[in-house]
Amino acid sequence: VGAQTSVVKMLPVDSRFSWETYDEDLSSLDESSRITAVGLLEHLNVTRDTSDYLWYITSVDISSSESFIRGGHKPSINVQSAGHAVHVFVNGQFSGSAFGTRKQRSCTFSGPVNLH
């Protein structure tokens, strides 16, 4: 799982409003800015409301003898989020997103992943 920088251009529908975008410099995310914990941490308690999101990063060791690797089948990942959105990256590759609604904020992403 890894971080990725992207640029989004948003155009206002109404000329009374304007949008601003910026590129995030991920090189500032050195070891001193990382928190290691067992399990997920609550967003606002970690960021103190200074950021709209968190990156959750984990590693899983997979043996080359696993049946799904030998059989050529991709395993699936299931990410349940109590937040408004989740974006899933596996081995630096975007796997997909899921979004909540105004009525149901939580969301779940399920899909195949390419593990190596």
A tleap script that builds the chain and sets N, CA, C and O, in Angstrom:
source leaprc.protein.ff14SB
mol = sequence {
  NVAL GLY ALA GLN THR SER VAL VAL LYS MET
  LEU PRO VAL ASP SER ARG PHE SER TRP GLU
  THR TYR ASP GLU ASP LEU SER SER LEU ASP
  GLU SER SER ARG ILE THR ALA VAL GLY LEU
  LEU GLU HIE LEU ASN VAL THR ARG ASP THR
  SER ASP TYR LEU TRP TYR ILE THR SER VAL
  ASP ILE SER SER SER GLU SER PHE ILE ARG
  GLY GLY HIE LYS PRO SER ILE ASN VAL GLN
  SER ALA GLY HIE ALA VAL HIE VAL PHE VAL
  ASN GLY GLN PHE SER GLY SER ALA PHE GLY
  THR ARG LYS GLN ARG SER CYS THR PHE SER
  GLY PRO VAL ASN LEU CHIE
}
set mol.1.N position { 0.853 -1.155 0.000 }
set mol.1.CA position { 0.000 0.000 0.000 }
set mol.1.C position { 0.903 1.222 0.000 }
set mol.1.O position { 1.907 1.243 0.712 }
set mol.2.N position { 0.574 2.224 -0.770 }
set mol.2.CA position { 1.436 3.387 -0.832 }
set mol.2.C position { 0.686 4.649 -1.161 }
set mol.2.O position { -0.483 4.614 -1.547 }
set mol.3.N position { 1.360 5.758 -1.006 }
set mol.3.CA position { 0.768 7.056 -1.292 }
set mol.3.C position { 1.083 7.461 -2.721 }
set mol.3.O position { 2.092 7.052 -3.296 }
set mol.4.N position { 0.213 8.261 -3.271 }
set mol.4.CA position { 0.382 8.689 -4.648 }
set mol.4.C position { -0.076 10.129 -4.747 }
set mol.4.O position { -1.047 10.517 -4.098 }
set mol.5.N position { 0.612 10.930 -5.554 }
set mol.5.CA position { 0.231 12.310 -5.761 }
set mol.5.C position { -0.593 12.407 -7.027 }
set mol.5.O position { -0.258 11.800 -8.044 }
set mol.6.N position { -1.666 13.165 -6.964 }
set mol.6.CA position { -2.473 13.370 -8.158 }
set mol.6.C position { -2.887 14.830 -8.236 }
set mol.6.O position { -2.932 15.537 -7.230 }
set mol.7.N position { -3.187 15.262 -9.448 }
set mol.7.CA position { -3.630 16.629 -9.665 }
set mol.7.C position { -5.057 16.567 -10.185 }
set mol.7.O position { -5.344 15.841 -11.137 }
set mol.8.N position { -5.929 17.307 -9.579 }
set mol.8.CA position { -7.323 17.345 -9.982 }
set mol.8.C position { -7.646 18.770 -10.387 }
set mol.8.O position { -7.337 19.710 -9.655 }
set mol.9.N position { -8.265 18.938 -11.543 }
set mol.9.CA position { -8.683 20.264 -11.967 }
set mol.9.C position { -10.185 20.338 -11.818 }
set mol.9.O position { -10.919 19.576 -12.448 }
set mol.10.N position { -10.639 21.252 -10.988 }
set mol.10.CA position { -12.065 21.405 -10.753 }
set mol.10.C position { -12.504 22.739 -11.323 }
set mol.10.O position { -11.869 23.766 -11.080 }
set mol.11.N position { -13.570 22.725 -12.067 }
set mol.11.CA position { -14.091 23.943 -12.669 }
set mol.11.C position { -15.419 24.298 -12.017 }
set mol.11.O position { -16.294 23.440 -11.902 }
set mol.12.N position { -15.588 25.544 -11.589 }
set mol.12.CA position { -16.847 25.934 -10.947 }
set mol.12.C position { -17.992 25.963 -11.953 }
set mol.12.O position { -17.815 26.363 -13.104 }
set mol.13.N position { -19.158 25.537 -11.507 }
set mol.13.CA position { -20.353 25.594 -12.345 }
set mol.13.C position { -20.909 27.012 -12.324 }
set mol.13.O position { -21.460 27.489 -13.316 }
set mol.14.N position { -20.763 27.658 -11.221 }
set mol.14.CA position { -21.272 29.012 -11.034 }
set mol.14.C position { -20.077 29.949 -10.897 }
set mol.14.O position { -19.191 29.694 -10.081 }
set mol.15.N position { -20.031 31.025 -11.674 }
set mol.15.CA position { -18.864 31.910 -11.674 }
set mol.15.C position { -18.676 32.651 -10.351 }
set mol.15.O position { -17.639 33.281 -10.145 }
set mol.16.N position { -19.654 32.588 -9.456 }
set mol.16.CA position { -19.497 33.235 -8.150 }
set mol.16.C position { -18.553 32.460 -7.240 }
set mol.16.O position { -18.087 32.991 -6.232 }
set mol.17.N position { -18.269 31.212 -7.588 }
set mol.17.CA position { -17.415 30.368 -6.775 }
set mol.17.C position { -16.121 30.084 -7.515 }
set mol.17.O position { -16.098 30.040 -8.745 }
set mol.18.N position { -15.063 29.895 -6.778 }
set mol.18.CA position { -13.801 29.519 -7.412 }
set mol.18.C position { -13.217 28.327 -6.671 }
set mol.18.O position { -13.506 28.101 -5.496 }
set mol.19.N position { -12.392 27.574 -7.378 }
set mol.19.CA position { -11.754 26.395 -6.822 }
set mol.19.C position { -10.258 26.595 -6.805 }
set mol.19.O position { -9.702 27.328 -7.623 }
set mol.20.N position { -9.626 25.946 -5.884 }
set mol.20.CA position { -8.176 26.000 -5.795 }
set mol.20.C position { -7.677 24.585 -5.554 }
set mol.20.O position { -8.240 23.860 -4.733 }
set mol.21.N position { -6.631 24.186 -6.258 }
set mol.21.CA position { -6.040 22.875 -6.068 }
set mol.21.C position { -4.547 23.041 -5.819 }
set mol.21.O position { -3.968 24.084 -6.123 }
set mol.22.N position { -3.941 22.018 -5.270 }
set mol.22.CA position { -2.501 22.039 -5.070 }
set mol.22.C position { -1.978 20.619 -5.069 }
set mol.22.O position { -2.717 19.672 -4.802 }
set mol.23.N position { -0.709 20.478 -5.367 }
set mol.23.CA position { -0.033 19.184 -5.296 }
set mol.23.C position { 0.515 19.012 -3.892 }
set mol.23.O position { 1.106 19.935 -3.332 }
set mol.24.N position { 0.323 17.852 -3.336 }
set mol.24.CA position { 0.840 17.577 -2.005 }
set mol.24.C position { 2.226 16.969 -2.123 }
set mol.24.O position { 2.432 16.012 -2.870 }
set mol.25.N position { 3.170 17.525 -1.387 }
set mol.25.CA position { 4.536 17.015 -1.371 }
set mol.25.C position { 4.609 15.873 -0.370 }
set mol.25.O position { 4.659 16.094 0.840 }
set mol.26.N position { 4.614 14.658 -0.885 }
set mol.26.CA position { 4.629 13.489 -0.007 }
set mol.26.C position { 6.011 13.185 0.550 }
set mol.26.O position { 6.146 12.337 1.433 }
set mol.27.N position { 7.041 13.863 0.048 }
set mol.27.CA position { 8.383 13.616 0.563 }
set mol.27.C position { 8.522 14.069 2.018 }
set mol.27.O position { 9.449 13.661 2.717 }
set mol.28.N position { 7.583 14.925 2.470 }
set mol.28.CA position { 7.641 15.383 3.860 }
set mol.28.C position { 7.162 14.315 4.835 }
set mol.28.O position { 7.291 14.483 6.047 }
set mol.29.N position { 6.616 13.230 4.324 }
set mol.29.CA position { 6.108 12.167 5.193 }
set mol.29.C position { 7.232 11.212 5.565 }
set mol.29.O position { 7.272 10.072 5.104 }
set mol.30.N position { 8.131 11.684 6.392 }
set mol.30.CA position { 9.249 10.850 6.812 }
set mol.30.C position { 8.846 10.004 8.019 }
set mol.30.O position { 7.699 10.045 8.465 }
set mol.31.N position { 9.779 9.257 8.526 }
set mol.31.CA position { 9.514 8.342 9.639 }
set mol.31.C position { 8.959 9.055 10.875 }
set mol.31.O position { 8.165 8.471 11.613 }
set mol.32.N position { 9.361 10.296 11.111 }
set mol.32.CA position { 8.915 10.993 12.317 }
set mol.32.C position { 7.431 11.345 12.274 }
set mol.32.O position { 6.833 11.608 13.317 }
set mol.33.N position { 6.825 11.353 11.079 }
set mol.33.CA position { 5.412 11.694 10.977 }
set mol.33.C position { 4.522 10.454 10.986 }
set mol.33.O position { 3.307 10.567 10.823 }
set mol.34.N position { 5.110 9.274 11.173 }
set mol.34.CA position { 4.346 8.030 11.146 }
set mol.34.C position { 3.995 7.572 12.553 }
set mol.34.O position { 4.746 7.785 13.505 }
set mol.35.N position { 2.852 6.945 12.656 }
set mol.35.CA position { 2.389 6.368 13.913 }
set mol.35.C position { 2.182 4.884 13.664 }
set mol.35.O position { 1.546 4.498 12.684 }
set mol.36.N position { 2.708 4.063 14.533 }
set mol.36.CA position { 2.510 2.624 14.421 }
set mol.36.C position { 1.566 2.185 15.526 }
set mol.36.O position { 1.769 2.502 16.698 }
set mol.37.N position { 0.525 1.444 15.135 }
set mol.37.CA position { -0.458 0.988 16.110 }
set mol.37.C position { -1.036 -0.339 15.655 }
set mol.37.O position { -1.015 -0.668 14.469 }
set mol.38.N position { -1.548 -1.090 16.606 }
set mol.38.CA position { -2.278 -2.311 16.285 }
set mol.38.C position { -3.729 -1.889 16.070 }
set mol.38.O position { -4.377 -1.406 16.998 }
set mol.39.N position { -4.235 -2.065 14.869 }
set mol.39.CA position { -5.600 -1.644 14.554 }
set mol.39.C position { -5.623 -0.230 14.008 }
set mol.39.O position { -4.600 0.454 13.974 }
set mol.40.N position { -6.798 0.200 13.583 }
set mol.40.CA position { -6.968 1.534 13.009 }
set mol.40.C position { -7.231 2.549 14.110 }
set mol.40.O position { -7.818 2.229 15.143 }
set mol.41.N position { -6.792 3.764 13.874 }
set mol.41.CA position { -6.998 4.849 14.820 }
set mol.41.C position { -8.083 5.791 14.308 }
set mol.41.O position { -8.287 5.908 13.100 }
set mol.42.N position { -8.767 6.453 15.211 }
set mol.42.CA position { -9.823 7.382 14.829 }
set mol.42.C position { -9.196 8.639 14.229 }
set mol.42.O position { -8.293 9.234 14.817 }
set mol.43.N position { -9.676 9.029 13.073 }
set mol.43.CA position { -9.100 10.106 12.261 }
set mol.43.C position { -8.912 11.415 13.037 }
set mol.43.O position { -7.794 11.925 13.116 }
set mol.44.N position { -9.979 11.959 13.605 }
set mol.44.CA position { -9.878 13.272 14.252 }
set mol.44.C position { -8.948 13.263 15.461 }
set mol.44.O position { -8.303 14.272 15.750 }
set mol.45.N position { -8.870 12.148 16.166 }
set mol.45.CA position { -7.942 12.070 17.296 }
set mol.45.C position { -6.494 12.099 16.832 }
set mol.45.O position { -5.626 12.594 17.552 }
set mol.46.N position { -6.220 11.576 15.644 }
set mol.46.CA position { -4.853 11.530 15.129 }
set mol.46.C position { -4.459 12.862 14.496 }
set mol.46.O position { -3.375 13.380 14.765 }
set mol.47.N position { -5.324 13.413 13.664 }
set mol.47.CA position { -4.969 14.630 12.908 }
set mol.47.C position { -5.271 15.913 13.671 }
set mol.47.O position { -4.821 16.991 13.282 }
set mol.48.N position { -6.017 15.801 14.733 }
set mol.48.CA position { -6.453 16.990 15.493 }
set mol.48.C position { -7.161 17.979 14.566 }
set mol.48.O position { -7.064 19.195 14.734 }
set mol.49.N position { -7.882 17.419 13.575 }
set mol.49.CA position { -8.682 18.176 12.612 }
set mol.49.C position { -7.854 19.118 11.739 }
set mol.49.O position { -8.372 20.118 11.244 }
set mol.50.N position { -6.563 18.801 11.548 }
set mol.50.CA position { -5.734 19.620 10.664 }
set mol.50.C position { -5.637 19.024 9.272 }
set mol.50.O position { -5.011 19.617 8.393 }
set mol.51.N position { -6.246 17.859 9.050 }
set mol.51.CA position { -6.204 17.221 7.739 }
set mol.51.C position { -7.537 16.539 7.470 }
set mol.51.O position { -8.208 16.078 8.393 }
set mol.52.N position { -7.912 16.482 6.202 }
set mol.52.CA position { -9.165 15.838 5.817 }
set mol.52.C position { -9.026 14.336 5.634 }
set mol.52.O position { -10.024 13.649 5.418 }
set mol.53.N position { -7.804 13.810 5.718 }
set mol.53.CA position { -7.639 12.375 5.492 }
set mol.53.C position { -6.404 11.840 6.186 }
set mol.53.O position { -5.541 12.591 6.641 }
set mol.54.N position { -6.346 10.517 6.252 }
set mol.54.CA position { -5.190 9.782 6.775 }
set mol.54.C position { -4.802 8.726 5.753 }
set mol.54.O position { -5.640 8.240 4.992 }
set mol.55.N position { -3.537 8.382 5.745 }
set mol.55.CA position { -3.073 7.226 4.980 }
set mol.55.C position { -2.907 6.088 5.964 }
set mol.55.O position { -2.185 6.230 6.951 }
set mol.56.N position { -3.561 4.958 5.718 }
set mol.56.CA position { -3.340 3.754 6.503 }
set mol.56.C position { -2.495 2.829 5.647 }
set mol.56.O position { -2.874 2.505 4.521 }
set mol.57.N position { -1.366 2.408 6.164 }
set mol.57.CA position { -0.436 1.568 5.412 }
set mol.57.C position { -0.176 0.301 6.217 }
set mol.57.O position { 0.071 0.358 7.422 }
set mol.58.N position { -0.232 -0.827 5.550 }
set mol.58.CA position { 0.058 -2.092 6.214 }
set mol.58.C position { 0.832 -2.992 5.267 }
set mol.58.O position { 0.841 -2.772 4.056 }
set mol.59.N position { 1.470 -3.990 5.812 }
set mol.59.CA position { 2.203 -4.977 5.016 }
set mol.59.C position { 1.712 -6.361 5.398 }
set mol.59.O position { 1.400 -6.628 6.558 }
set mol.60.N position { 1.650 -7.230 4.410 }
set mol.60.CA position { 1.253 -8.617 4.636 }
set mol.60.C position { 2.269 -9.486 3.917 }
set mol.60.O position { 2.495 -9.317 2.718 }
set mol.61.N position { 2.878 -10.409 4.632 }
set mol.61.CA position { 3.807 -11.355 4.016 }
set mol.61.C position { 3.021 -12.543 3.489 }
set mol.61.O position { 2.234 -13.154 4.211 }
set mol.62.N position { 3.244 -12.863 2.215 }
set mol.62.CA position { 2.518 -13.960 1.576 }
set mol.62.C position { 3.532 -14.972 1.070 }
set mol.62.O position { 4.468 -14.622 0.351 }
set mol.63.N position { 3.341 -16.206 1.445 }
set mol.63.CA position { 4.231 -17.281 1.026 }
set mol.63.C position { 3.994 -17.610 -0.447 }
set mol.63.O position { 2.861 -17.567 -0.928 }
set mol.64.N position { 5.063 -17.935 -1.150 }
set mol.64.CA position { 4.933 -18.316 -2.559 }
set mol.64.C position { 4.186 -19.636 -2.714 }
set mol.64.O position { 3.806 -20.000 -3.827 }
set mol.65.N position { 3.971 -20.353 -1.621 }
set mol.65.CA position { 3.242 -21.619 -1.689 }
set mol.65.C position { 1.727 -21.435 -1.527 }
set mol.65.O position { 0.981 -22.413 -1.586 }
set mol.66.N position { 1.269 -20.203 -1.325 }
set mol.66.CA position { -0.177 -19.962 -1.186 }
set mol.66.C position { -0.904 -20.457 -2.430 }
set mol.66.O position { -0.445 -20.243 -3.551 }
set mol.67.N position { -2.025 -21.110 -2.230 }
set mol.67.CA position { -2.750 -21.724 -3.347 }
set mol.67.C position { -3.220 -20.708 -4.371 }
set mol.67.O position { -3.239 -21.019 -5.562 }
set mol.68.N position { -3.605 -19.489 -3.952 }
set mol.68.CA position { -4.089 -18.514 -4.930 }
set mol.68.C position { -2.963 -18.034 -5.846 }
set mol.68.O position { -3.216 -17.674 -6.996 }
set mol.69.N position { -1.735 -18.025 -5.355 }
set mol.69.CA position { -0.612 -17.623 -6.199 }
set mol.69.C position { -0.294 -18.741 -7.191 }
set mol.69.O position { -0.086 -18.479 -8.376 }
set mol.70.N position { -0.256 -19.971 -6.718 }
set mol.70.CA position { 0.030 -21.108 -7.602 }
set mol.70.C position { -1.091 -21.317 -8.611 }
set mol.70.O position { -0.837 -21.732 -9.742 }
set mol.71.N position { -2.345 -21.031 -8.208 }
set mol.71.CA position { -3.489 -21.257 -9.092 }
set mol.71.C position { -3.779 -20.095 -10.025 }
set mol.71.O position { -4.642 -20.202 -10.897 }
set mol.72.N position { -3.069 -18.986 -9.856 }
set mol.72.CA position { -3.282 -17.829 -10.715 }
set mol.72.C position { -4.542 -17.040 -10.402 }
set mol.72.O position { -4.964 -16.207 -11.204 }
set mol.73.N position { -5.147 -17.288 -9.253 }
set mol.73.CA position { -6.358 -16.564 -8.869 }
set mol.73.C position { -5.988 -15.363 -8.016 }
set mol.73.O position { -5.107 -15.447 -7.161 }
set mol.74.N position { -6.665 -14.248 -8.251 }
set mol.74.CA position { -6.418 -13.066 -7.430 }
set mol.74.C position { -7.282 -13.135 -6.175 }
set mol.74.O position { -8.478 -13.414 -6.254 }
set mol.75.N position { -6.677 -12.882 -5.022 }
set mol.75.CA position { -7.491 -12.796 -3.803 }
set mol.75.C position { -8.266 -11.481 -3.821 }
set mol.75.O position { -7.978 -10.592 -4.622 }
set mol.76.N position { -9.240 -11.367 -2.940 }
set mol.76.CA position { -10.000 -10.120 -2.875 }
set mol.76.C position { -9.721 -9.420 -1.556 }
set mol.76.O position { -9.315 -10.036 -0.570 }
set mol.77.N position { -9.952 -8.121 -1.570 }
set mol.77.CA position { -9.779 -7.302 -0.374 }
set mol.77.C position { -11.130 -6.680 -0.055 }
set mol.77.O position { -11.893 -6.315 -0.950 }
set mol.78.N position { -11.409 -6.569 1.229 }
set mol.78.CA position { -12.660 -5.979 1.689 }
set mol.78.C position { -12.296 -4.910 2.716 }
set mol.78.O position { -11.788 -5.231 3.790 }
set mol.79.N position { -12.552 -3.643 2.396 }
set mol.79.CA position { -12.218 -2.527 3.283 }
set mol.79.C position { -13.509 -1.843 3.683 }
set mol.79.O position { -14.220 -1.302 2.836 }
set mol.80.N position { -13.814 -1.864 4.968 }
set mol.80.CA position { -14.999 -1.190 5.481 }
set mol.80.C position { -14.560 0.114 6.123 }
set mol.80.O position { -13.650 0.130 6.952 }
set mol.81.N position { -15.206 1.202 5.741 }
set mol.81.CA position { -14.836 2.516 6.253 }
set mol.81.C position { -16.040 3.188 6.898 }
set mol.81.O position { -17.142 3.168 6.350 }
set mol.82.N position { -15.821 3.777 8.057 }
set mol.82.CA position { -16.868 4.557 8.701 }
set mol.82.C position { -16.850 5.987 8.181 }
set mol.82.O position { -17.728 6.786 8.507 }
set mol.83.N position { -15.849 6.304 7.376 }
set mol.83.CA position { -15.728 7.641 6.802 }
set mol.83.C position { -16.563 7.798 5.551 }
set mol.83.O position { -17.368 6.928 5.220 }
set mol.84.N position { -16.376 8.891 4.865 }
set mol.84.CA position { -17.158 9.207 3.676 }
set mol.84.C position { -16.622 8.543 2.414 }
set mol.84.O position { -17.359 8.344 1.448 }
set mol.85.N position { -15.337 8.202 2.425 }
set mol.85.CA position { -14.735 7.624 1.224 }
set mol.85.C position { -13.517 6.800 1.597 }
set mol.85.O position { -12.897 7.008 2.640 }
set mol.86.N position { -13.190 5.860 0.724 }
set mol.86.CA position { -11.976 5.078 0.889 }
set mol.86.C position { -11.379 4.872 -0.498 }
set mol.86.O position { -12.090 4.545 -1.449 }
set mol.87.N position { -10.078 5.064 -0.605 }
set mol.87.CA position { -9.339 4.821 -1.846 }
set mol.87.C position { -8.307 3.752 -1.525 }
set mol.87.O position { -7.531 3.903 -0.582 }
set mol.88.N position { -8.291 2.680 -2.297 }
set mol.88.CA position { -7.453 1.525 -1.987 }
set mol.88.C position { -6.314 1.424 -2.998 }
set mol.88.O position { -6.538 1.419 -4.209 }
set mol.89.N position { -5.091 1.345 -2.479 }
set mol.89.CA position { -3.891 1.140 -3.285 }
set mol.89.C position { -3.217 -0.128 -2.767 }
set mol.89.O position { -3.050 -0.293 -1.558 }
set mol.90.N position { -2.833 -1.015 -3.666 }
set mol.90.CA position { -2.111 -2.223 -3.292 }
set mol.90.C position { -0.847 -2.281 -4.122 }
set mol.90.O position { -0.904 -2.226 -5.350 }
set mol.91.N position { 0.299 -2.392 -3.456 }
set mol.91.CA position { 1.605 -2.389 -4.128 }
set mol.91.C position { 1.770 -1.164 -5.029 }
set mol.91.O position { 2.320 -1.255 -6.126 }
set mol.92.N position { 1.284 -0.020 -4.546 }
set mol.92.CA position { 1.425 1.228 -5.288 }
set mol.92.C position { 0.461 1.393 -6.447 }
set mol.92.O position { 0.510 2.405 -7.146 }
set mol.93.N position { -0.415 0.423 -6.667 }
set mol.93.CA position { -1.371 0.478 -7.769 }
set mol.93.C position { -2.771 0.738 -7.222 }
set mol.93.O position { -3.187 0.126 -6.239 }
set mol.94.N position { -3.489 1.648 -7.868 }
set mol.94.CA position { -4.852 1.968 -7.466 }
set mol.94.C position { -5.755 0.761 -7.717 }
set mol.94.O position { -5.816 0.251 -8.835 }
set mol.95.N position { -6.450 0.309 -6.683 }
set mol.95.CA position { -7.348 -0.840 -6.809 }
set mol.95.C position { -8.803 -0.430 -6.940 }
set mol.95.O position { -9.597 -1.150 -7.544 }
set mol.96.N position { -9.163 0.722 -6.382 }
set mol.96.CA position { -10.544 1.189 -6.491 }
set mol.96.C position { -10.940 2.081 -5.338 }
set mol.96.O position { -10.155 2.319 -4.421 }
set mol.97.N position { -12.171 2.576 -5.393 }
set mol.97.CA position { -12.703 3.488 -4.381 }
set mol.97.C position { -14.122 3.098 -4.019 }
set mol.97.O position { -14.799 2.389 -4.764 }
set mol.98.N position { -14.557 3.567 -2.875 }
set mol.98.CA position { -15.953 3.433 -2.459 }
set mol.98.C position { -16.337 4.726 -1.749 }
set mol.98.O position { -15.502 5.359 -1.102 }
set mol.99.N position { -17.587 5.110 -1.872 }
set mol.99.CA position { -18.052 6.367 -1.310 }
set mol.99.C position { -19.361 6.169 -0.569 }
set mol.99.O position { -20.209 5.384 -0.993 }
set mol.100.N position { -19.526 6.880 0.539 }
set mol.100.CA position { -20.783 6.893 1.262 }
set mol.100.C position { -21.708 7.946 0.670 }
set mol.100.O position { -21.385 8.583 -0.333 }
set mol.101.N position { -22.848 8.117 1.296 }
set mol.101.CA position { -23.817 9.124 0.864 }
set mol.101.C position { -24.116 10.043 2.042 }
set mol.101.O position { -23.591 9.848 3.139 }
set mol.102.N position { -24.937 11.017 1.818 }
set mol.102.CA position { -25.316 11.900 2.929 }
set mol.102.C position { -26.086 11.145 4.000 }
set mol.102.O position { -25.955 11.430 5.190 }
set mol.103.N position { -26.889 10.181 3.569 }
set mol.103.CA position { -27.687 9.410 4.531 }
set mol.103.C position { -26.895 8.269 5.144 }
set mol.103.O position { -27.065 7.968 6.326 }
set mol.104.N position { -26.037 7.633 4.370 }
set mol.104.CA position { -25.235 6.500 4.840 }
set mol.104.C position { -23.765 6.806 4.560 }
set mol.104.O position { -23.266 6.521 3.471 }
set mol.105.N position { -23.074 7.384 5.538 }
set mol.105.CA position { -21.699 7.840 5.323 }
set mol.105.C position { -20.706 6.704 5.162 }
set mol.105.O position { -19.746 6.826 4.400 }
set mol.106.N position { -20.919 5.615 5.857 }
set mol.106.CA position { -19.957 4.518 5.771 }
set mol.106.C position { -20.014 3.881 4.389 }
set mol.106.O position { -21.007 4.001 3.673 }
set mol.107.N position { -18.927 3.201 4.031 }
set mol.107.CA position { -18.853 2.578 2.715 }
set mol.107.C position { -17.937 1.357 2.798 }
set mol.107.O position { -17.161 1.204 3.741 }
set mol.108.N position { -18.048 0.503 1.799 }
set mol.108.CA position { -17.239 -0.709 1.735 }
set mol.108.C position { -16.686 -0.864 0.334 }
set mol.108.O position { -17.419 -0.757 -0.649 }
set mol.109.N position { -15.394 -1.114 0.247 }
set mol.109.CA position { -14.773 -1.452 -1.036 }
set mol.109.C position { -14.451 -2.936 -1.022 }
set mol.109.O position { -13.845 -3.435 -0.074 }
set mol.110.N position { -14.854 -3.640 -2.070 }
set mol.110.CA position { -14.497 -5.044 -2.253 }
set mol.110.C position { -14.036 -5.228 -3.679 }
set mol.110.O position { -14.666 -4.731 -4.612 }
set mol.111.N position { -12.944 -5.937 -3.850 }
set mol.111.CA position { -12.462 -6.178 -5.196 }
set mol.111.C position { -11.220 -7.032 -5.204 }
set mol.111.O position { -10.582 -7.229 -4.169 }
set mol.112.N position { -10.871 -7.546 -6.384 }
set mol.112.CA position { -9.664 -8.375 -6.503 }
set mol.112.C position { -8.411 -7.509 -6.399 }
set mol.112.O position { -8.418 -6.336 -6.774 }
set mol.113.N position { -7.346 -8.102 -5.888 }
set mol.113.CA position { -6.058 -7.388 -5.783 }
set mol.113.C position { -4.943 -8.248 -6.361 }
set mol.113.O position { -4.985 -9.478 -6.320 }
set mol.114.N position { -3.963 -7.569 -6.890 }
set mol.114.CA position { -2.818 -8.251 -7.475 }
set mol.114.C position { -1.686 -8.257 -6.452 }
set mol.114.O position { -1.034 -7.235 -6.238 }
set mol.115.N position { -1.457 -9.394 -5.827 }
set mol.115.CA position { -0.399 -9.510 -4.826 }
set mol.115.C position { 0.801 -10.206 -5.437 }
set mol.115.O position { 0.661 -11.117 -6.254 }
set mol.116.N position { 1.985 -9.763 -5.031 }
set mol.116.CA position { 3.216 -10.429 -5.477 }
set mol.116.C position { 4.231 -10.391 -4.379 }
set mol.116.O position { 5.341 -10.898 -4.546 }
savepdb mol mol.pdb
quit
